[in-house]
Each structure stands twice: as C-alpha cells, then as structure tokens.
Amino acid sequence: MFIDFIGQFQYNVDSKNRVNIPSRFRKSLTEKNIHNLVISKGIDETCIVIYPEPQWEDMMHKLNDSISSLRQSHKIFLRQITRFASKCPIDSAGRITLTNDLLEYSNISKEVVIVGTLKTIEIWDPETLKKHDEENQLSKDDFNSLANNIII
C-alpha cells in the first residue's frame, strides 16, 4: 500500500486534544478506503507518529515474527513502540484525538506542525521541530551520497 503523505502544515490542538488531519492526507486515506489511524510516539524523534491502520498492522506482524519474547532488549524495544500506541478514527470533521501521554511526550501544548513523510504523518511541537532540524542537518555531500544511493 502506497500513500504519499507530503508537505508541512500548521494547526492547533483544540481544548479536547483534537487536531485536524490535512485535507490532502485525508483524501489519500479515503482513496485507499482507510478510516482509522494509529498514533504512537516517534521511535527516534520527540514527535507523534501517525500510521494508517493497515500499515501499523503490517509492521506489527513483521515485529511479531522477528522479535523474541525471551530477549530483554527485544521486549524493551517492543514495549517502547507499542506502549503509547492508540487506534484513532478520523471523525466527521477530519480530526483525530491525541492522548495526554503523547502530548506530554512530544511537548505539544497548542500549536503543531504536521509533516508528511511518505508512509507516515508526524506531529511536532514547532520549537521541538526547529531544534531537531538545527541539530540534525545533512551536509551537502551526505545528502548527495544518499540521493545517489537510494533514489531510482
């Protein structure tokens, strides 16, 4: 399943912890007949990550097949991915409800930046994203090297 979440959008979280999903993203989801999302914490970034439910389920099946329940590091990894995950329907107004735990984890209070990353959607506190971008720049050489190696 390919969904092309691209672009950056600014929204506000309302008093009931709801945030709009950009209409461009909702259209892509509707075209694929996807009405439920899964929200979770970012694995290596301090943001909220949104997965289309079928993609989340596929990822969980792959994890289930490759993780050992006897290895401590595997259990910790799995717990960190699934602990704060929550299935989340898109309401009739095109919004999803964010959990208090995820809002606290991501430092989000009111304003958010929503970023499409092809397969997922990220929700960031604007200042956290700005700091992350400043601290995680690719050099021109690194960018070109990656582009030569991964772009077909």
ChimeraX commands (.cxc) that place a marker at each C-alpha (Angstrom):
marker #1 position 0.00,0.00,0.00 radius 0.5
marker #1 position 1.48,3.32,-1.04 radius 0.5
marker #1 position 0.18,6.58,0.36 radius 0.5
marker #1 position 2.08,9.74,-0.43 radius 0.5
marker #1 position 1.94,11.95,2.63 radius 0.5
marker #1 position 3.98,15.00,1.66 radius 0.5
marker #1 position 4.12,18.59,2.80 radius 0.5
marker #1 position 4.08,20.59,6.01 radius 0.5
marker #1 position 1.03,22.15,7.67 radius 0.5
marker #1 position 0.40,24.23,10.78 radius 0.5
marker #1 position -2.60,23.60,13.00 radius 0.5
marker #1 position -3.72,23.99,16.60 radius 0.5
marker #1 position -4.77,21.32,19.08 radius 0.5
marker #1 position -8.21,22.18,20.45 radius 0.5
marker #1 position -9.35,22.02,24.07 radius 0.5
marker #1 position -10.39,18.35,23.64 radius 0.5
marker #1 position -6.92,17.36,22.31 radius 0.5
marker #1 position -8.16,17.10,18.73 radius 0.5
marker #1 position -6.16,18.12,15.69 radius 0.5
marker #1 position -7.13,18.29,12.02 radius 0.5
marker #1 position -5.60,15.90,9.56 radius 0.5
marker #1 position -4.71,17.95,6.45 radius 0.5
marker #1 position -7.32,17.53,3.71 radius 0.5
marker #1 position -4.67,16.33,1.25 radius 0.5
marker #1 position -3.80,13.48,3.64 radius 0.5
marker #1 position -7.47,12.66,4.29 radius 0.5
marker #1 position -8.08,12.46,0.55 radius 0.5
marker #1 position -5.21,9.98,0.14 radius 0.5
marker #1 position -6.60,7.87,3.00 radius 0.5
marker #1 position -10.14,7.95,1.61 radius 0.5
marker #1 position -8.90,6.86,-1.82 radius 0.5
marker #1 position -7.39,3.78,-0.12 radius 0.5
marker #1 position -10.57,3.23,1.97 radius 0.5
marker #1 position -8.68,3.83,5.23 radius 0.5
marker #1 position -10.69,5.43,8.04 radius 0.5
marker #1 position -8.63,4.52,11.10 radius 0.5
marker #1 position -5.16,5.57,12.10 radius 0.5
marker #1 position -2.77,4.50,14.83 radius 0.5
marker #1 position -0.90,7.15,16.78 radius 0.5
marker #1 position 2.28,6.44,18.68 radius 0.5
marker #1 position 5.41,8.15,19.87 radius 0.5
marker #1 position 8.25,8.69,17.45 radius 0.5
marker #1 position 10.89,5.99,17.68 radius 0.5
marker #1 position 13.90,8.27,17.42 radius 0.5
marker #1 position 12.33,11.72,17.50 radius 0.5
marker #1 position 10.26,13.59,20.07 radius 0.5
marker #1 position 7.10,13.72,17.99 radius 0.5
marker #1 position 3.85,11.85,17.48 radius 0.5
marker #1 position 3.78,9.49,14.51 radius 0.5
marker #1 position 0.56,8.57,12.74 radius 0.5
marker #1 position 0.30,5.34,10.78 radius 0.5
marker #1 position -2.55,4.24,8.51 radius 0.5
marker #1 position -4.04,1.26,10.35 radius 0.5
marker #1 position -3.14,-1.33,7.64 radius 0.5
marker #1 position 0.48,-0.15,7.68 radius 0.5
marker #1 position 0.61,-0.38,11.50 radius 0.5
marker #1 position -0.83,-3.90,11.39 radius 0.5
marker #1 position 1.73,-4.95,8.78 radius 0.5
marker #1 position 4.54,-3.50,10.89 radius 0.5
marker #1 position 3.25,-5.31,14.00 radius 0.5
marker #1 position 3.08,-8.64,12.12 radius 0.5
marker #1 position 6.68,-8.20,10.98 radius 0.5
marker #1 position 7.77,-7.33,14.51 radius 0.5
marker #1 position 5.90,-10.29,15.95 radius 0.5
marker #1 position 7.67,-12.61,13.51 radius 0.5
marker #1 position 11.13,-11.22,14.22 radius 0.5
marker #1 position 11.18,-10.41,17.93 radius 0.5
marker #1 position 11.99,-12.93,20.62 radius 0.5
marker #1 position 9.89,-12.76,23.77 radius 0.5
marker #1 position 12.89,-14.15,25.66 radius 0.5
marker #1 position 15.37,-11.38,24.83 radius 0.5
marker #1 position 15.25,-8.43,27.18 radius 0.5
marker #1 position 16.31,-5.89,24.54 radius 0.5
marker #1 position 13.56,-7.13,22.20 radius 0.5
marker #1 position 10.91,-6.78,24.90 radius 0.5
marker #1 position 12.09,-3.27,25.74 radius 0.5
marker #1 position 12.06,-2.29,22.06 radius 0.5
marker #1 position 8.56,-3.67,21.55 radius 0.5
marker #1 position 7.27,-2.00,24.71 radius 0.5
marker #1 position 8.63,1.37,23.61 radius 0.5
marker #1 position 6.88,1.09,20.25 radius 0.5
marker #1 position 3.52,-0.20,21.46 radius 0.5
marker #1 position 3.14,1.24,24.95 radius 0.5
marker #1 position 1.69,4.59,23.93 radius 0.5
marker #1 position 0.09,3.44,20.66 radius 0.5
marker #1 position -3.61,4.03,20.23 radius 0.5
marker #1 position -6.07,3.30,17.43 radius 0.5
marker #1 position -7.65,6.52,16.36 radius 0.5
marker #1 position -10.60,7.04,14.00 radius 0.5
marker #1 position -10.87,10.19,11.92 radius 0.5
marker #1 position -14.04,11.98,13.00 radius 0.5
marker #1 position -16.58,13.56,10.63 radius 0.5
marker #1 position -14.75,16.90,10.85 radius 0.5
marker #1 position -11.44,15.32,9.78 radius 0.5
marker #1 position -9.84,15.35,13.23 radius 0.5
marker #1 position -8.15,12.82,15.45 radius 0.5
marker #1 position -7.84,12.91,19.23 radius 0.5
marker #1 position -4.33,12.86,20.69 radius 0.5
marker #1 position -3.71,11.19,24.04 radius 0.5
marker #1 position -2.40,13.12,27.04 radius 0.5
marker #1 position 0.64,10.81,27.24 radius 0.5
marker #1 position 1.61,11.53,23.63 radius 0.5
marker #1 position 1.05,15.27,24.02 radius 0.5
marker #1 position 3.28,15.29,27.09 radius 0.5
marker #1 position 5.95,13.13,25.41 radius 0.5
marker #1 position 6.10,15.40,22.36 radius 0.5
marker #1 position 5.98,18.71,24.30 radius 0.5
marker #1 position 2.83,19.72,22.39 radius 0.5
marker #1 position 0.52,22.21,24.02 radius 0.5
marker #1 position -1.39,24.13,21.33 radius 0.5
marker #1 position 0.41,24.79,18.05 radius 0.5
marker #1 position 1.62,21.88,15.94 radius 0.5
marker #1 position 3.45,21.30,12.71 radius 0.5
marker #1 position 2.18,18.31,10.74 radius 0.5
marker #1 position 4.75,16.79,8.40 radius 0.5
marker #1 position 4.13,14.16,5.74 radius 0.5
marker #1 position 6.93,11.60,5.47 radius 0.5
marker #1 position 5.54,9.48,2.62 radius 0.5
marker #1 position 4.25,6.49,4.65 radius 0.5
marker #1 position 3.58,8.26,7.95 radius 0.5
marker #1 position 2.50,11.60,9.34 radius 0.5
marker #1 position 4.46,13.32,12.09 radius 0.5
marker #1 position 3.03,15.84,14.55 radius 0.5
marker #1 position 5.61,18.16,16.14 radius 0.5
marker #1 position 5.73,20.97,18.61 radius 0.5
marker #1 position 7.08,23.82,16.41 radius 0.5
marker #1 position 10.02,24.67,18.69 radius 0.5
marker #1 position 10.98,21.00,19.11 radius 0.5
marker #1 position 10.96,20.54,15.32 radius 0.5
marker #1 position 13.05,23.68,14.81 radius 0.5
marker #1 position 15.62,22.46,17.34 radius 0.5
marker #1 position 15.61,18.96,15.82 radius 0.5
marker #1 position 16.19,20.39,12.33 radius 0.5
marker #1 position 19.06,22.57,13.56 radius 0.5
marker #1 position 20.74,19.63,15.32 radius 0.5
marker #1 position 20.22,17.07,12.54 radius 0.5
marker #1 position 21.37,18.61,9.29 radius 0.5
marker #1 position 22.77,16.54,6.44 radius 0.5
marker #1 position 25.84,18.00,4.81 radius 0.5
marker #1 position 25.64,18.61,1.07 radius 0.5
marker #1 position 27.98,15.66,0.49 radius 0.5
marker #1 position 25.93,13.34,2.72 radius 0.5
marker #1 position 22.71,14.44,1.01 radius 0.5
marker #1 position 24.18,13.82,-2.45 radius 0.5
marker #1 position 25.60,10.47,-1.39 radius 0.5
marker #1 position 22.25,9.33,-0.03 radius 0.5
marker #1 position 20.45,10.63,-3.12 radius 0.5
marker #1 position 22.81,8.67,-5.38 radius 0.5
marker #1 position 22.32,5.51,-3.35 radius 0.5
marker #1 position 18.57,5.48,-2.70 radius 0.5
marker #1 position 16.86,7.39,-5.48 radius 0.5
marker #1 position 15.97,5.30,-8.51 radius 0.5
marker link #1:1,2 radius 0.2
marker link #1:2,3 radius 0.2
marker link #1:3,4 radius 0.2
marker link #1:4,5 radius 0.2
marker link #1:5,6 radius 0.2
marker link #1:6,7 radius 0.2
marker link #1:7,8 radius 0.2
marker link #1:8,9 radius 0.2
marker link #1:9,10 radius 0.2
marker link #1:10,11 radius 0.2
marker link #1:11,12 radius 0.2
marker link #1:12,13 radius 0.2
marker link #1:13,14 radius 0.2
marker link #1:14,15 radius 0.2
marker link #1:15,16 radius 0.2
marker link #1:16,17 radius 0.2
marker link #1:17,18 radius 0.2
marker link #1:18,19 radius 0.2
marker link #1:19,20 radius 0.2
marker link #1:20,21 radius 0.2
marker link #1:21,22 radius 0.2
marker link #1:22,23 radius 0.2
marker link #1:23,24 radius 0.2
marker link #1:24,25 radius 0.2
marker link #1:25,26 radius 0.2
marker link #1:26,27 radius 0.2
marker link #1:27,28 radius 0.2
marker link #1:28,29 radius 0.2
marker link #1:29,30 radius 0.2
marker link #1:30,31 radius 0.2
marker link #1:31,32 radius 0.2
marker link #1:32,33 radius 0.2
marker link #1:33,34 radius 0.2
marker link #1:34,35 radius 0.2
marker link #1:35,36 radius 0.2
marker link #1:36,37 radius 0.2
marker link #1:37,38 radius 0.2
marker link #1:38,39 radius 0.2
marker link #1:39,40 radius 0.2
marker link #1:40,41 radius 0.2
marker link #1:41,42 radius 0.2
marker link #1:42,43 radius 0.2
marker link #1:43,44 radius 0.2
marker link #1:44,45 radius 0.2
marker link #1:45,46 radius 0.2
marker link #1:46,47 radius 0.2
marker link #1:47,48 radius 0.2
marker link #1:48,49 radius 0.2
marker link #1:49,50 radius 0.2
marker link #1:50,51 radius 0.2
marker link #1:51,52 radius 0.2
marker link #1:52,53 radius 0.2
marker link #1:53,54 radius 0.2
marker link #1:54,55 radius 0.2
marker link #1:55,56 radius 0.2
marker link #1:56,57 radius 0.2
marker link #1:57,58 radius 0.2
marker link #1:58,59 radius 0.2
marker link #1:59,60 radius 0.2
marker link #1:60,61 radius 0.2
marker link #1:61,62 radius 0.2
marker link #1:62,63 radius 0.2
marker link #1:63,64 radius 0.2
marker link #1:64,65 radius 0.2
marker link #1:65,66 radius 0.2
marker link #1:66,67 radius 0.2
marker link #1:67,68 radius 0.2
marker link #1:68,69 radius 0.2
marker link #1:69,70 radius 0.2
marker link #1:70,71 radius 0.2
marker link #1:71,72 radius 0.2
marker link #1:72,73 radius 0.2
marker link #1:73,74 radius 0.2
marker link #1:74,75 radius 0.2
marker link #1:75,76 radius 0.2
marker link #1:76,77 radius 0.2
marker link #1:77,78 radius 0.2
marker link #1:78,79 radius 0.2
marker link #1:79,80 radius 0.2
marker link #1:80,81 radius 0.2
marker link #1:81,82 radius 0.2
marker link #1:82,83 radius 0.2
marker link #1:83,84 radius 0.2
marker link #1:84,85 radius 0.2
marker link #1:85,86 radius 0.2
marker link #1:86,87 radius 0.2
marker link #1:87,88 radius 0.2
marker link #1:88,89 radius 0.2
marker link #1:89,90 radius 0.2
marker link #1:90,91 radius 0.2
marker link #1:91,92 radius 0.2
marker link #1:92,93 radius 0.2
marker link #1:93,94 radius 0.2
marker link #1:94,95 radius 0.2
marker link #1:95,96 radius 0.2
marker link #1:96,97 radius 0.2
marker link #1:97,98 radius 0.2
marker link #1:98,99 radius 0.2
marker link #1:99,100 radius 0.2
marker link #1:100,101 radius 0.2
marker link #1:101,102 radius 0.2
marker link #1:102,103 radius 0.2
marker link #1:103,104 radius 0.2
marker link #1:104,105 radius 0.2
marker link #1:105,106 radius 0.2
marker link #1:106,107 radius 0.2
marker link #1:107,108 radius 0.2
marker link #1:108,109 radius 0.2
marker link #1:109,110 radius 0.2
marker link #1:110,111 radius 0.2
marker link #1:111,112 radius 0.2
marker link #1:112,113 radius 0.2
marker link #1:113,114 radius 0.2
marker link #1:114,115 radius 0.2
marker link #1:115,116 radius 0.2
marker link #1:116,117 radius 0.2
marker link #1:117,118 radius 0.2
marker link #1:118,119 radius 0.2
marker link #1:119,120 radius 0.2
marker link #1:120,121 radius 0.2
marker link #1:121,122 radius 0.2
marker link #1:122,123 radius 0.2
marker link #1:123,124 radius 0.2
marker link #1:124,125 radius 0.2
marker link #1:125,126 radius 0.2
marker link #1:126,127 radius 0.2
marker link #1:127,128 radius 0.2
marker link #1:128,129 radius 0.2
marker link #1:129,130 radius 0.2
marker link #1:130,131 radius 0.2
marker link #1:131,132 radius 0.2
marker link #1:132,133 radius 0.2
marker link #1:133,134 radius 0.2
marker link #1:134,135 radius 0.2
marker link #1:135,136 radius 0.2
marker link #1:136,137 radius 0.2
marker link #1:137,138 radius 0.2
marker link #1:138,139 radius 0.2
marker link #1:139,140 radius 0.2
marker link #1:140,141 radius 0.2
marker link #1:141,142 radius 0.2
marker link #1:142,143 radius 0.2
marker link #1:143,144 radius 0.2
marker link #1:144,145 radius 0.2
marker link #1:145,146 radius 0.2
marker link #1:146,147 radius 0.2
marker link #1:147,148 radius 0.2
marker link #1:148,149 radius 0.2
marker link #1:149,150 radius 0.2
marker link #1:150,151 radius 0.2
marker link #1:151,152 radius 0.2
view
